[in-house]
């Protein structure tokens, strides 16, 4: 029996990476699992994971000094760097950072962040001193999370360290819109920061540059060896021996990158894609079970609306996110009652309560990969990494969006991808047309492209 560590940086990382257990069970791979999770994950978020029967699972929260002094830390940071609304370019120029004018406040914050990270490294090195794993599977390295220090701490404690791409890297326009929300991401042009950390600059303007992370955070990560390089293009710069890319675009960027040296880069289908492939032969059975369980018509077009959580983008509040999706669902149900709903796996049990109360009977408990081959139309607000495997299966997609920042732009070559403004009728008219002709995805298939392997082969056969 192999011993696997699953290192999760976020609720999404926990929800998706936990499906490794489901996939291993289907492949009859026997293992015991230890989840090493970010200390800031709440108990409610941990409940996303549903423990399978007869599987040994352990949870360990990574030590973080920030967690222990969280409230005091937030008060301290807020006092020295209060969140302010951006009004004009003059204020940006006045308040933006530069290493040419690196003051006592910036020095103190950088020192405290670096010192906290050094404490975390020391304590976690003691905690994991006697731990041994056959595989250490990481959900991400493009994060400020404490878990990134485990890339080095587990180097001699895991036989194979593998970074798995669980979601697509958003388009640069998304990052620009998100980072523009805070003064902390603005740095003065032609300064030392931009010269030293050129790969951390998202956008260059005459009066300002836009950084991916706050300068103090960037410097503290750099000093402790966990600054992700070129994070808007590649993964794996923190030294994972094996890098598994589920996106062809990311794979190509990693192969060309100067930041990746002597690493084993593999292009595989997504984790959910291999699960969908495993379940595909039971398509008709799943469709019958869905019809019986949720009182829908097995022989009519089956639509599935994926409820998206966009709060982590800082572009929408949870209330906004829930409300405009409720509007979309209401319009869909006026067109067809043969529609089910599924929550994004990162949405914990206590969230989106209003939507749960109204449409609880339509919410499926099954995972998207399991039932994907049984659905005909996939509907969502904003593009999703699920498209990586759902589009090749022939499922028609209706993606509603508010701004172009909600879109990836990576899948526009698929004829079954349809993009519509959520507040315009054209998208709903298209849905009605498909319902009227009773569109059924009868030719469900998922073929691997040349050079692309299954994820389990990438992990257990091709990793070094």
N, C-alpha and C positions, 0 to 999 in steps of 0.2 A: 504494500500500500504506500503510495507516494504522499509526501507532505507538501502542501501548497499554501503559500502565503498570498493573500489577495490584498493589495495595498490601495486603499480608496481615498481620494482627496475630497469628495463631494457626495451629496445624495445621489446624483446621476451615476457617479463612479461606483457607488455601492450597489445601486439597483441593477446596472448593466453587468458589472463584473461578477456579481453573484450568479449570473446565468451560466458562468463557467461550470458551476455545480450541476445545473440542469443538463448542459451539453455533455459533460463527462458521464453522467448517469445514462444518457441515451447511447453513448459510445461504449458503455460498460467499462469505464476507466475508474478504478477504485482509488479513492484518495481521502485524506482528512484535510480540513481547511482551517486556516487562521486568518481572520479579517483584521488587518492593521489599518485603523481608520483615523481620519483627521479628528483631533480633539474637539473641534468646534461643531461636529455633527451632534444634533440633539437626540434625545431618546426617541422622540416621535419620528425623526428621520431614520433612525436605525430600525424602526418597526416596518420600514419598507421591505426589509428582507424577511422572507417567510422560510423558516428552517424546514428543510425536507426531512422526512422520517428516515431513521437508521443512518444518518450521516453525521459524523463528528464535526462540529463547528465551534470555533472559539473566537471571541472578539477581544481585541486589545486596542485601547485608545492610546495613540502616541502621546508621550508627555509633551506638554507645551506650557511654558511659564506664562504665556499670554492668556491661556485659559484660566489659570489660577488667579491672575489679577485682572481678569477681563474688564470688569466694570471700572476699576481705577485706571486701567490702561486707556479705555475709551474716553474717560473724562480728561485724562492727561493729553491725549492726542487732540481731542476736540478743543481744549483750551489753547493749545499752541497752533493748531491748524483747523480752525472752524470752517465748516462747509459754507460756502458763499455762492450766490448766484452770479453767473457771468453776464455782465451787461454790455461791455464794449471792448474793443481791441486795446484802448489806452490802459484799461485796468489789467488786461492780460499782460501787457508789456511791463506794467509796474509791479505786478505781483508774481510774475513767473520766476522760476528758479534759474540759477546759473552757478557753476562751480567757480566762476570768476568772482562771485560775490557770496561765497558760501559762508554764512554767518554762524553765530553761536547757537541759534535755534536749530538750524539744519544739522550742525555738528552733533548737538546733544541728542537729537532724535535718531540720527544714524548710529551713534554710539549705543544708545539704549536698544535699538532693534538688533544690532550686531551682537551685543552682549546677551540678549535674550536668546538669540539663535545658538550662541556658543553654549549656553546653559542647557538648551534643549538637546544639542548634540551630545554633551557629556552625560546627561541623565539617561538618554535613550541608548547610548553605547553600553551603559551598565545593564539596563533592562534586557537588551538583546544579546548580551555577552554569551550566554549559553544556548541561545536559540539556533536551531538548524532546520533548513528547509531545502527540499529538492528543487522547487520552483518558487520564485518570487515574481508575481505578476502585478505590474503597476498600471493604474488606470490613467495616469497623466504625469507629465513632468513640466507642463506649461502652467505653473501655478506658484503662488507665494506660500502655499501650505507647508507646514512642518514636515510632512511626509516625504518631501523631496530629499531630505537628509538621509533617508533610508537607502537611497541608491548607493551611497558609500558605506553606510553602517552594515548593510547586508551583503557587501561584496564578498566577504569570507564566510558568511553564514548561510548563503544560498548557492546551490550548485549552478543554477541558471537564473539570471536576472533578465526579465523580459518586459518591455514596455509595449502595451497594446493600445492602438488607436481605437477608442470607443465612439468618438464622434468627429464630425468634420471640423476642420479649422475654419471659423467664420471668415467671410470676406473682410478685407481691410476697412471697407466703408463702415462696417458694424463697429469695429474697434474705434475708429475715429469718432463716430457719433457718441459712443459710450464714454470715451476718455475726455471728450470735450465738456462733460458735465462737471468736472472738478478742476480748480486752479492747480491742484497738486500735480497734474499731468502736463502742465505747460512749462516749457523751459526756454530760456533765451537762445536765439539762434547764434550759431558760430561760437558757442561756448565749449568748455572742456567736456561737459556731459555728452553733448552730441558727437564730439570727436572720439571720445573713449568708447561710448556705448552707441555707436552709429546704427547697430542692428535693432536698437530699442526705440528708435524714432519712427513714429507712424506717419507723420506728416510734417513737411517743412514749408513754412510761410516766411515772408519777409520779416514779420514782427514777432513770430513765435515758432517753436517746434513743439510737437505733441509726442509725449513719451507714453510707452505702454504702462509702466508702473511709476509710482512716485519716485523721485530721485533718491530719497533716503532708503526706501525699500529696495530699489535697484542696487544701490551701493552695498547695503547690508547683505543681500543675496550674493553679490559678487565676492565680497570679502570672505564669505563662508562657503563659497564654491557651489552655490545652487542657483545661479542666475541662468535661466533658460535663454539660449542664444537664438536669434532670428525666430522668435516664437510665433510670428504670424505666417510663417512658411513651413517650418519643420518641427519635428518632435525628436527626442532622443539625445539632445545636446548635453544632458547631465551624466552621460556615460553608460547607459544601459547597453550591455553587450549585444542584446538582440532587440531589434526594433521591428514591430509588426504594424504595417500600414494597411488600413482597410480602404483607404482612398487612393486611387491611382495618381491623383494630382499630388498628394502629400508624398507618396512613394517616389515620384520623379524628382520632387524638390529635395528630398532627403538624399537621394543618390548623387545629386549634383552639389550638395552643400559642402562648404569648406570647414564647417563646424563639426562634422561627423567624420571620425577617423577610425578605421579598422573595426567598424561595427557591422554586425550581420543584419542587413536590412531586407525584410521579406514583405512581399505584397500578398495579402490574403483577403478572402471575403470577410465581411464583418461577422462578429460573434453572433448577432441576431440572424444574419444571413445563413450561417451554417445551421442554426436551430431551425429556421424556416425550411431549409433543405431536408432536414431530418424528418420534419413533420409533414412534408408535402404529400407523401403517399397516403396519408389519412385525411386528405382534403374533404372528401364526400362525407366521411364520418363526422368530422368537426362541424361541417355545415348543418348536418341533421341535428347534432347536439345543440348548436346555437339556436336553431329554429325552435326546438323543443323547450329549451331552458328559458329563452327570452321572448317566446311567443311571437316569432316573426315568420314570414313565408319563405320556405326553403328554395322555392322555384322563382322568386322574383329578385331583382337587383338588390344585393346586400351592400349597404354603405356603412362605413365605419368612420366616425368623427373622432380624431385624436385631440384630446384636451391638452393644450400646451401650457407650460409654465414659463413665462418670460420675465419673472421677477428678478432672476439672477443677472439679467442684462442691465438692470438699473434704468431701463427705458420705460418700463411700465410698473405700476404698483400691482399688488395681487388683486385688489378690488377691480382695477381697470381691466386686467387680464381676464378675470372671471366674467365681468359684465359684458364685454363685447363678444365673448365666446357664447354666452347665453343668448345673445341676440342672433348670432349665426345659427345656433342649434334650433332656435324657435323657427327661423325661416326654412331650415332644412326639413323639419318635421311637418311643415305645411305642404311640402312637396312630396315627401315619402315618410311613411311610418316604419318602413323596413330599414331602419337605421339604428345602429348601436353606437355606444360611446366607450372610449377607453381613455384612462388617465395616463399622462406621461409618467414613466416609472419613478421620476424624482419627486412626485407629489405625495407627500406623507399623509397619513390617515386623517389628521386634524384640519387639513387645508381644503379649500374650495368647498366649504360646507354648504353654501347656498345651492351650488350646482348639484351636489350630492343629494340634497333634500328634494330638489325638483325632479331630477332625472335618475335617481338611484337605481330604478328598475331596468334602466337601459345600459348601465355601466357593466361592462364585462369584467370578470375576475381573471380570465385567461390572459396570458401574455400575447403581445402582438405577433411575435415570431410563430407562436403555436397556431394562431387562427388566420395568419396572413393569406395562406393559399385558399382559404374559404371565402374571402371577401372579394367584391367586384370593384368597388370604388373606395378610395382612401381620401378622406377630407381632413384638412388641418389648417390652423392659422399660423402662417409662417412656415418656411421650409424646415425639414427635419432630416437628421442623419439616416432615418429609416428608409428614405428614398433610395439610398445606396443599394438596398436589396429588394425593395418593393417594386420599383420601376422596372427592373429587368424581368420581374415575374409577370408583367403584362397588366398589372392592376392600374386602372385609370386613377389619376390623381387630380384632385381639385384643391389647390392651395390658395387660400385667401390671404391677403396681406394689407397692411395699413400704409407702410412705407417700403421702399425698395431695400431698406436695411434688413427687413424681415426675410429677404431672399438670399440664397447662396449663389445662384447663377451657374452652378456646376453641372446641372442636369437638363439644361435647356434643349439638348439634342434629342431628348426622349419625346416621341410623339404623344405619349400617354400622360405627359405632364401639362397641366393647364393652370395658369396663374391668373387670379382675378382680384381686383380691389374688393375688400370685404363690404364696403358700403355702397356698392353698385349692383344692379340687378343682373348684369350679364352672366356672372358666375352661377347664380341660382337658376337662370334660364338654361344654361348648359346642363346643370344637374337634372332639371326636369326633362330635357330632351333624352338623356340617358335612361331615365326611369321610364319614359313613355315607350322607348324601343326595347325595354327590358334587357339592358346590357348585362351579359354574363361573361365572366372571365373563364371560359371553358378550357383555354389552352395554357394553363399555368405551367411555367417552366422557369428554371434558373440554371443557366449554363455558366461555368467558370471560364473567364477569358484566359487566353494564352499567357502563361507566366504567373497567373494568380492561383494560389493554393487554398486549401481549407485551413481554417484557423487551428484546428487540432493538429494537423500535420505541421504547421508552422511552429507550434509550441513544443510538441513531443518528438518530432522527427528532424526538423530543420534547424532548431535552435542549437546554439553552441555553449 
